[in-house]
Amino acid sequence: MARRLIKPRRWRPPTLDDRGPTARLEAARMLATGGRGPEDVVFDSDGHVIAGLGDGRIVRIDPATGDRTVLAETGGRPLGLHPRAGGGVLVCDHDRGLLAVHPGGRVEVLAETTFASNVVEAPDGTIWFTSSTTEWNLTDHLGDVFEHSGTGRLLRRDPDGTVTTVLDGLKFANGLVLAPDGSHLLIAETAGYRIQRHWIGGRTEVLVDNLPGFPDNLSLGSDGLVWAGIAAPRDALLDRLLPLPGFLRLLVWNLPAAVRPKAVPIAWVMAFTLDGRLVHDLRTTDGSYGFVTSAAEHDGLVVCGSLTENDIAVLRT
């Protein structure tokens, strides 16, 4: 089957400045999910890990015992998650949009949108969520990276159900964190190699720029740090092609899969302060885990999830 054509947009990425890891990433043990692809991992108020799987199930796992409970089945592909104060879970589902999983397992569609990616909720019931792209789906998401469509969005759902696009033109909008005081949001732009800060009701500014990899989901730990899964290192060829005439990217995109640039196998997690200072840069290429799309911390326990692995990795800290 012919590959879908891309419509490349020029962009000049910052010159790569990779200062290397602060320590080696080591998995102390694995938490079995009973499925595949725990793309986002989050902790609830009881310290249990919640993850969404490729078959649509939302599972809750006790990290101490490994006991696992199925909370719901979304009927789609769950990505970003946010535990709610009343025991439910907000879900960004790639296929169905923004969902609410209620205690007892009932699933409610709160907003229909393309490629819903990550979500947070304010104490007043305002929900903020991202849409990565309007042009591509999860299976072909690398097409958006090659095309650089810049069609990612930050959206707001008010308590009355009104949905508003707050920011558009984002480079594959992804992870989302709400500051503890509610004053601003942090947004990962996967294809922009950066994390932006959006002051609610005000300006948007770059918090962390020129990351050496592709930032994915974000979470705020009990340690006050913003934890980020780094899905893959930046690709040198892609960086060279992005500012050049688009037909060159079109040629590369249509190469056979065996010779087309592909993600380097790595397990990679970073953590920052809320003012953007790097604290942790943990990496390994030993094959023990890979394609980390999320990381979360609770009371010193750090876990990470992956789009392609079966299990959740508990890191040695």
Secondary structure as GFF3:
##gff-version 3
##sequence-region A 1 317
A	DSSP	beta_strand	23	24	.	.	.	ID=ss1
A	DSSP	beta_strand	27	32	.	.	.	ID=ss2
A	DSSP	beta_strand	41	43	.	.	.	ID=ss3
A	DSSP	beta_strand	49	52	.	.	.	ID=ss4
A	DSSP	beta_strand	57	61	.	.	.	ID=ss5
A	DSSP	beta_strand	68	73	.	.	.	ID=ss6
A	DSSP	beta_strand	78	83	.	.	.	ID=ss7
A	DSSP	beta_strand	89	93	.	.	.	ID=ss8
A	DSSP	beta_strand	97	101	.	.	.	ID=ss9
A	DSSP	beta_strand	107	111	.	.	.	ID=ss10
A	DSSP	beta_strand	116	121	.	.	.	ID=ss11
A	DSSP	beta_strand	127	131	.	.	.	ID=ss12
A	DSSP	alpha_helix	141	147	.	.	.	ID=ss13
A	DSSP	beta_strand	152	157	.	.	.	ID=ss14
A	DSSP	beta_strand	163	170	.	.	.	ID=ss15
A	DSSP	beta_strand	173	178	.	.	.	ID=ss16
A	DSSP	beta_strand	184	189	.	.	.	ID=ss17
A	DSSP	three_ten_helix	190	192	.	.	.	ID=ss18
A	DSSP	beta_strand	194	199	.	.	.	ID=ss19
A	DSSP	beta_strand	204	208	.	.	.	ID=ss20
A	DSSP	beta_strand	213	220	.	.	.	ID=ss21
A	DSSP	beta_strand	226	233	.	.	.	ID=ss22
A	DSSP	alpha_helix	236	241	.	.	.	ID=ss23
A	DSSP	alpha_helix	246	253	.	.	.	ID=ss24
A	DSSP	beta_strand	267	272	.	.	.	ID=ss25
A	DSSP	beta_strand	278	284	.	.	.	ID=ss26
A	DSSP	beta_strand	292	298	.	.	.	ID=ss27
A	DSSP	beta_strand	301	306	.	.	.	ID=ss28
A	DSSP	beta_strand	311	315	.	.	.	ID=ss29
###
